[in-house]
Amino acid sequence: QVQLVESGGGLVQPGGSLRLSCAASGVFFSIAAMGWYRQAPGKERELVASISSGYRTNYADSVKGRFTISRDNAKKTVYLHTNNLKPEDTAVYYCNVYPSSRLYWGQGTQVTVSS
């Protein structure tokens, strides 16, 4: 059974930083491409960043230069380092395989950027 558990969200002021974590179990993590996604109120879920099994990364234009995705295969964990956060980054952040699978959505972690 595949389980993905996100953590690390919170309330942060504009310009602040957070590190989000996603712990995976029940999946061949080391060979899976992984992604971070987010869904803001009233909007569709969107891909924020992805990382391949070979550590190749891609980012949405809106977060390039501010967010960094990384992975630790030994810990079966994928991270999203967020810097210079903006109010428009407020959303629930999810991890999933990439491309996403409807079977693997977790509860997500809330990120709120507000002064």
KACORMO-V448238 format. One record per helix or strand. SS is the DSSP state (H for helix, E for strand). FROM is the first residue (numbers start at 0). LEN is the number of residues. If there is no record, write none. Layout:
# KACORMO-V448238
SS,FROM,LEN ; SS,FROM,LEN
This chain:
# KACORMO-V448238
E,2,5 ; E,9,3 ; E,17,8 ; H,28,3 ; E,33,6 ; E,45,6 ; E,56,3 ; E,66,6 ; E,76,6 ; H,86,3 ; E,90,7 ; E,108,5
